[in-house]
Amino acid sequence: MSVLMELAIFPTDKGGSVGAAVGRVVEMIRDSGVVYQVTAMGTLVETPTLAEALDIVQRAHDVLAGDASRIYATVKLDIRKGDTGRIYGKARSVTDRIGSVNT
């Protein structure tokens, strides 16, 4: 199984710049050992199970909850039996058809 998740999570009560808080979440994701990719609007994560993906969401919340009174999060999931490595394969499917793209 492959679970692709796009997660955007940040405190809403810390002013206009939340890069430090987002950095703490990305650090947790990096240290968890899952395959991930940071984008301008969120972080893509690939896990072998839904439970592991949802655990990342819980852990991201826990990272922020200590000093935030309000947290905003969006989560998108693409769950597929069988294939793994889709975090790179989906983008490669497009570039194989049209050539290089901005990354």
Secondary structure, DSSP 8 states (H G I E B T S, - for coil): -EEEEEEEEEESSS-S--HHHHHHHHHHHHHHT-EEEEETTEEEEEESSHHHHHHHHHHHHHHHHTS-S-EEEEEEEEEESS---HHHHHHHHHHHHH-----
